[in-house]
Amino acid sequence: MTFPERLARRAATRGIALRPHQIRDLEQHFKILMRWNQTVHLTSVQGEDAILERHFLESMEALPFLQEKAGMLVDVGTGNGFPALPLLMLRPNLEGRLLEPATRKRAFLKEVIRETDLAGRVRALPDRVDRPEDLAGLAPFDIVTMRAVAGVETVVAAAAGGLVPGGRALLFVGQSALEGLEAECPVGMKLIKAAPITGRNASYLAVIERS
């Protein structure tokens, strides 16, 4: 079975019906990832099946928490493109700003954007989020995503200052980071959902909403 066939079938088991152009873009992301990973460390996950599950399908678990209206998604520490690239490929109503300070990783992201339908509505930027004010230049935005990046508290504080009312931060976090969010969120931010990640122990999608 080919990668597109496995992708479509496994997404369908999770209630996600992929359209042909979306499958094409997701496959292109996969091919470019595999080629770049030979010279730039983008993922340590080995094997097509593992990459499909660990990166592509896991990213799609955030889909139910994305709005249907047009808006702006900001991804912090984008790296290999997950979860932002699959989410943006499946939500053409969203523009995207991918924050990746590493030059070569940013070049990888730009190639994926250029070679898919993301061109024209998604940009890769060199910004980083080390302080609560570091997202101010991108405000207002509707969604903030983050996966496999340290500094959850700082990102949430930065999101609080830039999210529109009703906007959400969708954060892939471990147990300790989740407990920190459960204990305290910035003023105006509320943890509304902690969804366990399919097939992973002590890994969650934390959904935080701006009041």
Protein Blocks (a to p, Z undefined) as FASTA:
>chain_A
ZZklmmmmmmmmnopacdfklmmmmmmmmmmmmmmmmmpcfbfcecjklmmmmmmmmmmm
mmmmpcfbdcddddehklnopaklmmmmmmmkbccddddfblklmmmmmmmmmmmmknop
accdfbdcfbfklmmmmpccfbdcdehiehklmmmmmmmmmpcghiacdddddfklmmmm
mmoccehiacfbdcddehiahiacdddddZZ
